Structures are given as C-alpha cells and as structure tokens.
Amino acid sequence: MTTAQAGPATSAPLPRVPPPPAPSPRERLRRAAAHCGPVLAVYGVLKLVGFAVFMFLLDSAGDFREKHPRFGGGAHTWDVLGSWDGWWYQQIALHGYDPALEPVPGATGLITLKGNSAAFFPLYPALMRMVSEVTGLGPYGAGMTVSVAFSFVAALGIHAVTTRLGGPRAGLVAVGLWAVWPGSGAEWAVYSESLYTALAAWACWAVMTRHWLTAGALTFTAGLARPTAVTLVAALAVAGLLAVRRRGEGLGRPLAAVVIAPLGVAGYLGWVGHRMGDWGGYNKLQDGAWGHRFDYGRHSFDVLTSVPVGHFDYLFAMPMEDVIGVGVVLLVPVLTVLLVRLRPPAVLVVYTVLSYLMVMATQQYFGNVSRYLLPLFPLFVPLAVAMSRLGWPSLAAVLGTAALASGSYAGYVLFELGVP
C-alpha cells in the first residue's frame, strides 16, 4: 500500500505538562517588594522632605508655644499635628461619643451650638482606639500611626489607578504629586484625609477592574470616615449603571455594590439623628457649632471675588491660607478638563466633579479647601501623564523642589497661619 492510500496517522498523546509550582513565600515577598518598593520610596522620601521643612519652620517661628494645644499649639513642634480636628479625634478615641444639640447660652451670632464630637465620623477614631490598645500608644501616637500607614496605602491606590490610565511611570509621578499637593500636610497628622483617600482610591480601582463587591465594601467603609463619601457612592452608582448597559454585565454584583455602598454614611447619620432626637441633627450641629452649611456657593463666590483684589473682610478670613485655597480652587476645573480629555472611566470623573461641587457649595473656612480637595486624586492623573515624559533628573528636580516648598504651603500655612 502506498503512502497516499494509507489512513491518517495516529499521533501519540502529548505528555501532560505539570503546572508551575506555586511561588514560595520568599518569592512572593520579593515580587511584592519589587512592585511596591518604588512607590513607597518615592512617596516616603518626598513626604519626609516636606515634613522636615514643616517641623523646621514650626520650631523657627515658635508661634505654637503661645497657642493653646487645642488650637495649633503645644509643648513640642509635633503636638501641632494633633491640634484642631486632631484634638476632637483624640477625645473620641478616649471617651467615645455623646451626641447632643446643646445651645450656647445667650448666643445670637453665627455660632449658636456647642461643638460636639458627633460632627466627626467614627472610622478614624475607632482605628485610633484599636491601635492604641494593641500597641500601648496614646491617642496621639495611635492617630499618627494610622494616618502615616494609610497615607502609604493611598499612595499604592493612586499608583494602581494612574498606572491603568497612563502607565507605571505616570503612576509614580502621581504618587509624588500626592506627597506634595496643597493640603498634604494633613496626610501625616491626626486627621482622616489619608484614611479616606486610601479607601476612595482603592474603591475606584475596584470599579475600574469590575470587582463590584469589593468596591461596594470599600465605599461603605469610606462612608464611615467622611460625609463626602456620598460623592463616591454616586460615582459607583453611575459606573454600575453604565457597566450594565455597555458591557452586558449581569445585574447581581453591580446592584449589590450600589445597595451596600451608601449604608456606611447613612448608618452613621441615622445613628446621630436618633441619639439627638432629631433626624437632621448632624446638619444642625455642623451649622450651629462650626458655621458649615450648604449655601449654593455664595460664600465661595464671596471669597473668589474678594481675595484677587486684596480684600479679606468676608466670613472666616485667613489671608495666607485663603490665597492658596483660591489657587487650588481655580486649578481644579483646568485639571478636570484635562482629565476628561484622557477619557477615563466614569467613576473617576463623577467622583471628582461631585466632590468639587460639594466643597464649593458649602459655607466653611475657605482655606480648608486645600485639605478638603486633597482626596480628589484623579486630578493628579493628567499632570502625571504629562510629567511622565520628563527624564528622571527633571522629575527629581520638579518634585524635590515642590517637596521643599510643601513644608510651608501645605504644612505651616495650613496649621499655623490658618485653620486646617
């Protein structure tokens, strides 16, 4: 029989290739260090530079020695980092909450209620209490530990989000911008900004990677850290709706995320209202004790039309801090337009725009906007993408100079020349 007449040749079965062995714990640690090490190093070095300048300026000026420990003073320079809101967080960590709407006797002006710890959301002081009990640190040391640790977690989240949009180099630049941004002095202080930004960044990353239940859980948790988490809730809801419409995803996981997300902020506000005997108690406390109220942007407009002409006769005026605040407020729309041109996921745009509008439409200490806008990390993305085209020496010069300057504009001005 010729070859042409022969039937199809039977081939021997291919040998089974065993799966590669699971990496050892040491190998996993090496990979994690290779991935996270540069991110943590960039953030840590830039932050240490700014922090050292901040402490030097505090010691040189000496203003803090003449102020009450609750209002930007203390026996040591580092005590300043636990003043203002930090004082309240320490009291909550030590004594818990006692929500009440208690009038100031004979008050007729803007402040009609006594300040109350219920104005501060519970996640950060709860973590302070837990760290204090585990480590033996006092409330100040525990608060600083939580803030510093979560500032690095936030840096990793910002890097993860930016890398998906602009590559690893842009991710590192965004981490550097997080370290030197106006308001970044609150990252290493007894404040909740680092914690909230970490949760927001990783929640957005979870949405971008379609880990819906993780996104819902992180947004729920963020709602226990700051009231502005309502913007993150809205961003997740919009992203979930678009995902179902455009990608043909099932309803289950996105819907579950949307249901879970608002329970944190709604639960705390409900608890405060119940304890106060007034379901609007939280807003009444913010208004009557701190002068924070939704005014459709009237106060912001007053500041924006006064500061450029050198007038500082508006409510809560803090000249140096307000000048920086005006610069940040005017920069945000520009960066938002540049962000939109990159066609990022909807969750980033909605979160950024709503957070900005919420801050601008609220009457408050205007100088605080540099801190309130600090969690708007998507604004770093377009700058990071553009700056990533620079060489490493140029990047080191730009970010290093900004780090040195941040000790003043993001630290000393925030805590000593204004009210953080």
N, C-alpha and C positions, 0 to 999 in steps of 0.2 A: 504494500500500500504506500502510495506517495504521500509526501507531506501535505499536499493540497487536499488529499482525501481523508486525512486524519481528523478526528474530532478535536474539539477545543481542549487545549492542555489544561490539566488541573494544577493549580498553584498551591504550594504548601501554605498552611496558615501562618500568618505573621506572628512572630513571638510577641507576647504581651510585655509592654514596657511598664515597669513599676512606676508609680507616681513618685515625684521627687520627695525626699524626706522633708518633714516639717523643719523649719529653721529652729535652731536651738535658742534658748533664752538669751544667750550672749549675742547671737547673730541678730535677733530681733532688737536688742538694745543698741547694737551698732547701727542698724538701719534707722532706728528712731533718732539716734543722735545725729546721723548724717543729714536727716531730713529737717529736724527741728533745731539743731545746733546753730546754724547760721541765723535763723530767725530770732532765736533767743539772744544771741550775741549782739546782733545789730540793735535790737530794742534795748537790751540791758546797758550797752556801752553809751548810747545816746542819752538814755534816761539818767544814767549816773552822772554824766557831764552836766546836764541841766540841773539835776538835784544838788550837786556840789555847788554850783553857782548860786542857786537859791539859798542854800544854807549860809554861804559866804556873805551874800547881800543882807540876810537877816541879821547875822552877827555884826556886820559892819555898821548897819544903821542903828541897831539897838532899840528900835521902836517897840518891839514886842515886850520888852521889860517893863514898859509903862502901861501896858494894856492888861485888862482882865483876862485870865486864862480862857474864859468862855468866848471872848471877842478878839481873837488874834494875838493873844499874849501867852506868857508862861515863864517859867524859870529857865528853860533851855530853848534853844532855837527849834528843836524838833517838836516841842509842845504845840507850836503854832499849827502843826498838821492835824492836831486833834481838837481844834477850836471850831467855832461857828457850828455848822451842822454836825461836825465830828463830836462836839460836846453832847448833842442830843443822842447820837447813836450810842455813845458810851453809857449814857443814862439808861437807855432802853436795854442794852446788854446786861446792865447791872440790876435793874429794877423792873423791867417789863413795861407794859402799857397800862395807862389809866385814862381811857378816852373820856373827854368831857368838853362841854361848851361853857366855859366859865368866864363871865363878863369881867372886864377891868372896872373897878369901882369908879364911877364918875366920868368914864371915858366918853368923849364926844367927837374925837377926830377919826383918823383912818383906822387906828388900832383899837378895837373895842373888846377883843377877847384875849385872854391869857394864852401864851404859847403852850402847846401841848404835844407830847411825844407822838400822838396818833397821826400827826402830819407826815411822819416818816415811815416808809414801808418796811415790812418785817424781815425780809430775807437776809439783808446785810447784817443787822444786829443779831439775828439768830445764829449766823455763821460765826460772828464775833464771840458769842457766848459759848458755842461749841468748841472753837479753837482755844478759848481761854481755859475751859475746863479740862481739855485734853493736854495742853502744854503747860498750864500754870501761869501763862502770861496774863497780865491785867487787860482791861478793855482796850487801852490804847495800843499795846503791843499786839493784841489779837486783831484789832481793826487794821493795823498796818500790815500784818501778815496776810490777811485776807485780800486787801487791796493790791499789794505787790504781786501775790500769787496770781490773782485773776487778771492783772494787767498783762502778764505773760500769756495767759490763756487767750485773752483778747487779741494779742499780737499774732498768735498762731491762727486764730479765726480770721483775722483781717488778711493774713497771708494766704490762707486757703481760698477765700473768696476772690481776692485780686489775682491770684495765680490762674484761676479758671478763666479770667477775662483777659489778662494781659501777659501771662507767663510768670515763671519763678522770679525773674529779675524785678519785674514790676511789683511782685508780691513783697520782696524785701524792701523796696523803696516805700511802699505803703506802710510797712511796719515802722520804718524810720519816721514817716510823717506822723504816725500815731504817737510817737515818743515826743515830738516837738510841737504839736499842734497847739494853738491858743486854748487855754483851759486845761492843758495836760498836767498842770501842777496838781490837779485833783486825783490823778492816777495813783500817786504814791502819797496818799493822805487818808484820813479816816472818813472817807466818802465812798458812795456806792457806784461811782461812774465806771470804774474798772469792771466791777461785777456785772453791771447791766450791759456794758458794751460787749463783754465776752459772750453773754447769753444771746444778745442780738446778732452778733456776727455769726455764731455757730448755728443759730436758728435760720438765718438767711442761707447759709451754706447747705443746711439740711433741705431747705426748699429747692435750692438750685440742683441738688443731686437727687431730688424726689424721695427723700427719706421723710415722709409726711408725719408719721407718728413721732419721730424724733423732733421734728420742727414744732409740732403741737406741744410736746412736753417742754421744750426749751422756752417757747413763748409763754406758756403757762407759768413757768418758773420766773421768767423776766417780769411778769405781771405782779410778782411778789416783791420785786426790787424797786420799781419806779412806776408812777402813774402813767408816764409817757409810753408805756408798753402798749397802750391802746393803739398806737400807730403801727406797731409791729403786728398786732392782732389783725388790723385792717389789711396790712400788706400780705399777710399769709392768706387771708380770705380771698383777696383778689388773685393771688398766684394760684390758689387751689382751683378757683373757677376757670381761669384761663387754661390750666393744665388739663382739666376735664374736657374743655371744649376743643383745644387744639391738638392734644396728644391722644385723645381717646382713652384716657385712663379711667379705671373704674371709680365709682363714687365713694367706695368704702373708706380708704385711707385718707384722701383729702378731706372728706366730710368729717371724719373722726378728728382730724387735726384742727379743723375750724371750730368744732364743738369744744374741744379741750382748751384751746388757746386762751379764750377770754376769762376762764374760770379763776385764774390767779388774781388779777386786778379786781374783777367783780366780787370775788370772795372777800378780799380784804376791805374794800369799800363797804360792802354789805355788813361785815362784822363791826366796823367802826360805827356805821349808822345805827345798827342795833344797840350797841353799847351806849351810844349817846342819846338814844331815844329819838333820833332824827335821821331819816334816810338820806338827807342832804348834808349831814353833819360834817363830812370831810371837806366839802367845798366851803361851807360856812367857816370852818376853822382856818382854812388857808386864807380866806378873805379877811376875817376879823382879826386874826393874830399876826399874819405876815403881809397883808395887803396884796395877796396874789389873787387875781380874778380874771376871768375871761372878759376882755373889753373890745374884742374885734380889731385889735391892733392900734387903738387910739394912743396908748402910752408909747408904743414903739414908734409910731409916726411922730409924736412929740419929740422924742429923743433924736430921731433921724433928721429932723428939721432944725434942731437946736445945736447939736454938737458941731456940725460943719461950720457954723457961724460963730462958734465960741461962746454960746450961751449954755449955762448949766443951772438954770432955775426951774427945772422940772422935778417931778417926784423921784426920790431915791437917787439923786445925782451923785456920782462918783467919777470926777472928771477923767483921770488917767485910765481907769478901768473901762469907762464908757467909750472912750476913743477907740480902744482895742475892740470892744464889742461892736461898734459901728463898722469897723473894718471887716470883722468876721461876717456880720450880717449882710454886708454888700457883696462879699466874696461868694457866699453860698449860691445865689442864683446863677452866677457865672459858671461855677463848678458843676451845678446841676445840669445846665445846658450841655456842657462838655461830657458829662456822664451819659446823658440821653443819646448823644451822638455815637457813643460806643455800642448802642443797642443792648444794654444789659438786661438781665431778667427783670420782670415787672416788680418782683418783691423788693428789689433794691431801690427802684425809682419811687414806688409808693411809700415805702418806709421813710426815705429821705425827704420827700416833699411834705408829707403829712407831719413829720416831726418838726420841720422848719416852720410850717404854718402854725402849729400848736404853740411853739415858743413865741413867735411873733405876735400872736393874737392874745397873749396873756400879759396883764399888768404885773410887773415884778421888778426887782432890782435889775436894771438893764445890763449892767456889767456882768451879770451872771450868765448871759447868753453864750459867752465863750466856753463856759462849762456845760451848759445845757445842750449845746450843739456838738459837744465832743463825741457823743456816741454816733454821730452821723458819718460813720466810717466809709460809706460808699463814695463820699466826696473825695476821698483820697485816691480813688481808682484812676480818674482821668489824669491827675497830676503825676501819679506813679507811672502810668503808661508812657507819658511824655518824657518824664525824667529818666526812665529806664534806658533811653537811647544814649544817655551820657556815659562816659567812661567811669570806672570806679574811682579814680583820683578826683574827678569833678564832683561825683556824688558825695564822696567823703568831705570835700570842701563845703558843699552846699549844706548838707545835713549836719555836719560838725559845727558850722557857724550858727545854724538855727538852734542847735542844742545849747550852745553857749548863751545865746540870746534868750532862750526859753526860760532860763533861770530867773530872768527879770519879767518878761511879758506874760509868761504862763505860770509863774510861781509867786514872786514878790508882789507884783501888781495885783494878782488875784487875792492873796491872803492878807496883805498888809496895807495896800493903797485902795482896796475896795472891800467888797463882801462876797466871798465865794458861794 
